Amino acid sequence: MSSVAIVGAGPGLGAAVARRFGREGFVVGLVARDPGRLDVIVDALADEGIAARGFAADVRRPEQLAVALRELAEALGTIEVLQYSPVPHRDFMRPVLDTGHRDLVAPIEFSVYGPVAAVQQVLPGMRRLGRGTILFVNGGTAAVPHPERAGTSIAFAAESAYGRLLHERLAAEGIHVAQLVIPGAITAGHARKDPDVLAQALWSMHRDRHGFRHYADDLDS
């Protein structure tokens, strides 16, 4: 049995992705900081017939995240799909001229150390399966840096570079790495940025295995 691990799972996009992959037969592992919040999502998914379980971890603590993903795989089956999609803190979005080197520590932990720890933990299992998908979800500053959001602009650029390198290196092993850029806010009822619409986009990226960067909407949206 294989599973999908959603890192940074919440009641919006994370739950929507859990439902979409769950309908395809995946067992779902949800990773986030707050165990109580995870329990609420797991219970709601159970009511819809989706098998899910929560694992608490802070993405800014790489060792903690790696342990959570190891426990997830042991409990639910080898992780075939990893989605890394935690929502950045507002503190990361300072103007560039007000951003000192210490202000970049948290964004880099969040968007570089976290993804690297997660990938390193799940990659051996994917290699044993002979297949896998790694999905990065980022805001618009991953594609176009914004002077008022320096932290995410810099950290997302680094995460994007890491993802693209993985995409190029792992394709020959049957492991697809892709990025979904979501400009602006995820919005219920939006034609392109509703959580269920985005979940379908992520499922299609996993299924179709074509290209690295995908856009949920126009960058100026």
Backbone hydrogen bonds in HBPLUS format (Angstrom, degrees):
<---DONOR---> <-ACCEPTOR-->    atom                        ^
c    i                          cat <-CA-CA->   ^        H-A-AA   ^      H-
h    n   atom  resd res      DA  || num        DHA   H-A  angle D-A-AA Bond
n    s   type  num  typ     dist DA aas  dist angle  dist       angle   num
A0003-SER N   A0078-THR O   2.80 MM  75  5.94 150.4  1.89 143.1 146.5     1
A0080-GLU N   A0003-SER O   2.83 MM  77  5.66 149.9  1.92 148.7 156.9     2
A0081-VAL N   A0003-SER O   3.32 MM  78  6.69 161.5  2.36 148.2 151.0     3
A0004-VAL N   A0027-VAL O   3.00 MM  23  6.39 155.7  2.06 162.2 169.2     4
A0029-GLY N   A0004-VAL O   2.86 MM  25  6.09 166.9  1.88 169.4 168.9     5
A0005-ALA N   A0081-VAL O   2.80 MM  76  6.22 163.0  1.83 164.8 168.1     6
A0083-GLN N   A0005-ALA O   2.81 MM  78  6.16 164.9  1.83 170.5 173.7     7
A0006-ILE N   A0029-GLY O   2.88 MM  23  6.26 163.7  1.91 166.7 171.1     8
A0031-VAL N   A0006-ILE O   2.93 MM  25  6.01 165.0  1.95 158.4 153.5     9
A0007-VAL N   A0083-GLN O   2.78 MM  76  5.97 171.5  1.78 172.2 169.8    10
A0085-SER N   A0007-VAL O   2.87 MM  78  5.89 166.9  1.88 157.8 161.5    11
A0008-GLY N   A0031-VAL O   2.73 MM  23  5.77 153.0  1.80 149.0 158.3    12
A0009-ALA N   A0031-VAL O   3.07 MM  22  5.78 152.5  2.15 142.9 145.9    13
A0015-ALA N   A0010-GLY O   2.99 MM   5  6.19 130.2  2.25 154.1 168.7    14
A0016-ALA N   A0012-GLY O   3.05 MM   4  6.22 157.0  2.11 149.5 156.7    15
A0017-VAL N   A0013-LEU O   2.86 MM   4  6.08 160.5  1.89 160.9 165.0    16
A0018-ALA N   A0014-GLY O   2.95 MM   4  6.17 155.0  2.02 145.4 153.0    17
A0019-ARG N   A0015-ALA O   2.95 MM   4  6.24 155.5  2.01 147.9 153.6    18
A0020-ARG N   A0016-ALA O   2.97 MM   4  6.23 159.5  2.01 146.1 152.0    19
A0021-PHE N   A0017-VAL O   2.91 MM   4  6.07 175.6  1.91 160.1 160.5    20
A0022-GLY N   A0018-ALA O   2.78 MM   4  5.65 147.7  1.88 139.6 150.4    21
A0023-ARG N   A0019-ARG O   2.97 MM   4  6.09 147.1  2.08 143.8 150.2    22
A0024-GLU N   A0021-PHE O   2.96 MM   3  5.13 140.3  2.12 100.7 112.9    23
A0026-PHE N   A0021-PHE O   3.20 MM   5  5.62 160.9  2.24 144.8 139.2    24
A0025-GLY N   A0022-GLY O   3.00 MM   3  5.17 161.6  2.03 110.6 113.4    25
A0028-VAL N   A0051-ALA O   3.07 MM  23  6.26 172.7  2.08 154.8 156.1    26
A0053-ARG N   A0028-VAL O   2.99 MM  25  6.49 138.6  2.17 149.4 161.8    27
A0030-LEU N   A0053-ARG O   2.90 MM  23  6.14 167.1  1.91 155.6 159.4    28
A0055-PHE N   A0030-LEU O   2.75 MM  25  6.04 145.5  1.87 166.1 175.2    29
A0057-ALA N   A0032-ALA O   2.87 MM  25  5.51 153.8  1.94 121.8 130.5    30
A0038-LEU N   A0034-ASP O   3.07 MM   4  6.37 153.8  2.14 150.2 158.1    31
A0039-ASP N   A0035-PRO O   2.94 MM   4  6.22 153.6  2.01 148.9 155.7    32
A0040-VAL N   A0036-GLY O   3.22 MM   4  6.54 152.5  2.30 145.2 151.3    33
A0041-ILE N   A0037-ARG O   3.23 MM   4  6.57 158.2  2.28 146.7 151.7    34
A0042-VAL N   A0038-LEU O   2.85 MM   4  6.10 166.7  1.87 159.5 163.5    35
A0043-ASP N   A0039-ASP O   2.92 MM   4  6.08 162.0  1.96 149.6 154.1    36
A0044-ALA N   A0040-VAL O   3.04 MM   4  6.24 157.1  2.10 144.1 150.4    37
A0045-LEU N   A0041-ILE O   2.91 MM   4  6.17 156.1  1.97 152.3 158.9    38
A0046-ALA N   A0042-VAL O   2.91 MM   4  6.13 154.2  1.98 147.5 155.0    39
A0047-ASP N   A0043-ASP O   3.11 MM   4  6.40 148.8  2.21 145.0 152.2    40
A0048-GLU N   A0045-LEU O   2.88 MM   3  5.10 140.0  2.04 102.6 115.1    41
A0050-ILE N   A0045-LEU O   2.94 MM   5  5.10 167.6  1.96 140.3 136.5    42
A0049-GLY N   A0046-ALA O   2.93 MM   3  4.92 161.5  1.97 106.3 111.1    43
A0061-ARG N   A0058-ASP O   2.89 MM   3  5.48 161.8  1.93 123.3 126.4    44
A0064-GLN N   A0061-ARG O   2.97 MM   3  5.38 117.7  2.37 110.8 126.0    45
A0065-LEU N   A0061-ARG O   3.00 MM   4  6.29 157.8  2.05 156.7 163.9    46
A0066-ALA N   A0062-PRO O   2.90 MM   4  6.14 160.2  1.94 151.9 157.1    47
A0067-VAL N   A0063-GLU O   3.04 MM   4  6.27 156.4  2.10 146.3 152.1    48
A0068-ALA N   A0064-GLN O   3.04 MM   4  6.31 160.8  2.08 148.8 153.8    49
A0069-LEU N   A0065-LEU O   3.02 MM   4  6.29 159.4  2.06 153.2 158.2    50
A0070-ARG N   A0066-ALA O   2.92 MM   4  6.14 149.9  2.01 145.7 154.5    51
A0071-GLU N   A0067-VAL O   2.90 MM   4  6.14 162.9  1.93 155.3 159.3    52
A0072-LEU N   A0068-ALA O   2.88 MM   4  6.05 149.3  1.97 142.3 151.7    53
A0073-ALA N   A0069-LEU O   3.04 MM   4  6.21 162.4  2.07 145.4 148.6    54
A0074-GLU N   A0070-ARG O   3.02 MM   4  6.27 156.9  2.07 147.4 154.1    55
A0075-ALA N   A0071-GLU O   2.94 MM   4  6.08 148.9  2.04 145.2 153.2    56
A0076-LEU N   A0072-LEU O   2.81 MM   4  5.82 161.5  1.84 157.1 162.2    57
A0077-GLY N   A0073-ALA O   2.90 MM   4  4.73 144.8  2.02 125.5 131.8    58
A0133-THR N   A0080-GLU O   2.86 MM  53  6.36 148.2  1.97 155.5 164.0    59
A0082-LEU N   A0133-THR O   2.88 MM  51  6.33 159.6  1.92 158.6 164.6    60
A0135-LEU N   A0082-LEU O   2.75 MM  53  6.11 167.9  1.76 165.6 169.9    61
A0084-TYR N   A0135-LEU O   2.83 MM  51  6.24 163.7  1.86 170.1 175.8    62
A0137-VAL N   A0084-TYR O   3.12 MM  53  6.28 159.2  2.16 160.7 154.9    63
A0092-PHE N   A0089-HIS O   3.08 MM   3  5.65 159.4  2.13 112.7 118.9    64
A0093-MET N   A0090-ARG O   2.98 MM   3  5.56 165.0  2.00 120.0 124.9    65
A0151-GLY N   A0092-PHE O   2.96 MM  59  4.65 116.5  2.37 162.4 178.1    66
A0150-ALA N   A0094-ARG O   2.89 MM  56  5.76 161.4  1.92 162.8 161.6    67
A0098-ASP N   A0095-PRO O   2.97 MM   3  5.32 147.0  2.08 110.3 120.7    68
A0096-VAL N   A0147-PRO O   2.76 MM  51  5.37 154.1  1.83 166.8 167.0    69
A0099-THR N   A0096-VAL O   3.22 MM   3  5.14 163.6  2.25 104.3 107.4    70
A0103-ASP N   A0100-GLY O   3.01 MM   3  5.29 133.5  2.23 103.4 116.3    71
A0104-LEU N   A0101-HIS O   3.19 MM   3  5.47 155.5  2.25 104.7 112.1    72
A0105-VAL N   A0102-ARG O   3.30 MM   3  5.48 160.4  2.34 104.5 110.2    73
A0108-ILE N   A0104-LEU O   3.06 MM   4  6.07 159.8  2.10 148.2 153.9    74
A0109-GLU N   A0105-VAL O   2.92 MM   4  6.16 157.8  1.97 153.1 160.0    75
A0110-PHE N   A0106-ALA O   2.89 MM   4  6.03 159.7  1.93 154.4 160.2    76
A0111-SER N   A0107-PRO O   2.84 MM   4  5.93 161.7  1.87 151.7 155.7    77
A0112-VAL N   A0108-ILE O   2.83 MM   4  5.18 137.0  2.01 139.9 144.7    78
A0113-TYR N   A0108-ILE O   3.10 MM   5  6.56 156.4  2.16 147.2 154.4    79
A0114-GLY N   A0109-GLU O   2.97 MM   5  6.09 144.4  2.10 151.6 160.3    80
A0116-VAL N   A0112-VAL O   3.00 MM   4  6.10 166.7  2.02 156.5 160.7    81
A0117-ALA N   A0113-TYR O   2.95 MM   4  6.06 164.0  1.97 150.1 154.8    82
A0118-ALA N   A0114-GLY O   2.95 MM   4  6.16 161.4  1.98 155.1 160.7    83
A0119-VAL N   A0115-PRO O   2.87 MM   4  6.04 169.3  1.88 155.4 157.9    84
A0120-GLN N   A0116-VAL O   2.95 MM   4  6.04 169.0  1.96 153.1 156.6    85
A0121-GLN N   A0117-ALA O   3.10 MM   4  6.20 142.3  2.25 139.1 148.7    86
A0122-VAL N   A0118-ALA O   3.09 MM   4  6.39 155.6  2.15 152.3 158.0    87
A0123-LEU N   A0119-VAL O   2.89 MM   4  5.72 148.6  1.98 158.3 164.5    88
A0126-MET N   A0122-VAL O   3.15 MM   4  6.46 158.8  2.20 154.8 161.4    89
A0127-ARG N   A0123-LEU O   2.92 MM   4  6.16 158.1  1.97 157.5 163.6    90
A0128-ARG N   A0124-PRO O   3.00 MM   4  6.29 148.8  2.10 143.4 151.7    91
A0129-LEU N   A0125-GLY O   2.98 MM   4  6.30 152.3  2.05 146.7 154.3    92
A0130-GLY N   A0126-MET O   2.86 MM   4  6.03 136.6  2.05 141.3 154.0    93
A0131-ARG N   A0126-MET O   3.23 MM   5  5.54 138.0  2.42 152.9 154.0    94
A0176-HIS N   A0132-GLY O   2.87 MM  44  6.26 154.1  1.93 153.2 147.5    95
A0134-ILE N   A0176-HIS O   2.80 MM  42  6.27 156.4  1.86 157.1 163.7    96
A0178-ALA N   A0134-ILE O   2.95 MM  44  6.42 158.9  1.99 165.1 171.8    97
A0136-PHE N   A0178-ALA O   2.91 MM  42  6.31 163.1  1.94 153.0 158.5    98
A0180-LEU N   A0136-PHE O   2.77 MM  44  6.25 158.6  1.82 163.7 170.6    99
A0138-ASN N   A0180-LEU O   2.97 MM  42  6.33 163.1  2.00 156.3 161.2   100
A0182-ILE N   A0138-ASN O   2.77 MM  44  6.14 164.3  1.79 159.9 164.4   101
A0142-ALA N   A0139-GLY O   3.06 MM   3  5.94 167.0  2.08 124.5 128.6   102
A0143-ALA N   A0140-GLY O   2.98 MM   3  5.64 152.7  2.05 117.4 124.3   103
A0144-VAL N   A0140-GLY O   3.03 MM   4  6.27 167.3  2.05 152.6 156.8   104
A0149-ARG N   A0146-HIS O   2.96 MM   3  5.30 162.7  1.99 116.9 122.4   105
A0153-SER N   A0149-ARG O   3.04 MM   4  6.08 157.1  2.09 151.9 159.1   106
A0154-ILE N   A0150-ALA O   2.92 MM   4  6.02 163.8  1.94 155.3 157.7   107
A0155-ALA N   A0151-GLY O   2.94 MM   4  6.04 169.1  1.95 151.2 154.7   108
A0156-PHE N   A0152-THR O   2.74 MM   4  5.41 158.8  1.78 140.9 148.2   109
A0157-ALA N   A0153-SER O   3.26 MM   4  6.12 145.0  2.39 126.6 135.5   110
A0158-ALA N   A0154-ILE O   3.21 MM   4  6.52 151.6  2.29 142.7 149.5   111
A0159-GLU N   A0155-ALA O   2.91 MM   4  6.23 159.6  1.95 150.0 156.1   112
A0160-SER N   A0156-PHE O   2.77 MM   4  5.91 157.7  1.82 148.1 154.3   113
A0161-ALA N   A0157-ALA O   2.99 MM   4  6.21 155.5  2.05 143.2 149.4   114
A0162-TYR N   A0158-ALA O   2.99 MM   4  6.25 159.3  2.03 150.0 155.4   115
A0163-GLY N   A0159-GLU O   2.89 MM   4  6.14 163.3  1.91 152.0 156.6   116
A0164-ARG N   A0160-SER O   2.88 MM   4  6.11 160.1  1.92 151.8 157.0   117
A0165-LEU N   A0161-ALA O   2.99 MM   4  6.19 157.8  2.04 147.8 153.7   118
A0166-LEU N   A0162-TYR O   3.00 MM   4  6.28 158.7  2.05 151.1 156.9   119
A0167-HIS N   A0163-GLY O   2.84 MM   4  6.10 156.8  1.89 149.2 156.2   120
A0168-GLU N   A0164-ARG O   3.04 MM   4  6.30 157.3  2.10 149.3 153.6   121
A0169-ARG N   A0165-LEU O   2.98 MM   4  6.13 152.0  2.06 145.9 154.2   122
A0170-LEU N   A0166-LEU O   2.83 MM   4  5.71 162.1  1.86 160.2 161.7   123
A0173-GLU N   A0170-LEU O   2.87 MM   3  5.32 150.2  1.96 114.2 123.9   124
A0175-ILE N   A0170-LEU O   3.35 MM   5  5.41 161.1  2.39 143.7 138.8   125
A0174-GLY N   A0171-ALA O   3.07 MM   3  5.37 165.3  2.09 116.1 117.7   126
A0179-GLN N   A0212-PHE O   2.71 MM  33  5.83 164.5  1.73 151.8 150.1   127
A0214-HIS N   A0179-GLN O   2.80 MM  35  6.04 148.4  1.90 157.8 168.5   128
A0181-VAL N   A0214-HIS O   2.82 MM  33  6.16 168.5  1.83 161.7 164.1   129
A0216-ALA N   A0181-VAL O   2.88 MM  35  6.07 170.6  1.89 164.5 163.2   130
A0187-THR N   A0193-LYS O   2.94 MM   6  5.56 142.8  2.08 122.6 132.6   131
A0190-HIS N   A0187-THR O   3.08 MM   3  5.52 164.1  2.11 132.2 134.5   132
A0197-VAL N   A0194-ASP O   3.00 MM   3  5.20 119.1  2.38 104.7 120.2   133
A0198-LEU N   A0194-ASP O   2.94 MM   4  6.23 161.1  1.98 162.3 168.3   134
A0199-ALA N   A0195-PRO O   2.84 MM   4  6.03 151.7  1.92 146.1 154.6   135
A0200-GLN N   A0196-ASP O   3.04 MM   4  6.24 150.4  2.13 139.6 146.6   136
A0201-ALA N   A0197-VAL O   3.02 MM   4  6.35 149.7  2.11 141.6 150.3   137
A0202-LEU N   A0198-LEU O   2.92 MM   4  6.25 154.3  1.98 150.4 156.7   138
A0203-TRP N   A0199-ALA O   2.90 MM   4  6.16 154.0  1.97 145.8 153.3   139
A0204-SER N   A0200-GLN O   2.87 MM   4  6.09 159.2  1.91 149.0 154.7   140
A0205-MET N   A0201-ALA O   2.93 MM   4  6.21 148.6  2.03 143.5 152.3   141
A0206-HIS N   A0202-LEU O   3.05 MM   4  6.31 154.5  2.12 145.3 151.4   142
A0207-ARG N   A0203-TRP O   2.83 MM   4  6.10 160.0  1.87 152.6 158.9   143
A0208-ASP N   A0204-SER O   2.72 MM   4  5.66 171.2  1.73 153.2 156.4   144
A0209-ARG N   A0205-MET O   3.07 MM   4  5.57 151.7  2.16 130.7 138.5   145
A0221-SER N   A0218-ASP O   3.02 MM   3  5.43 159.4  2.06 121.1 122.3   146
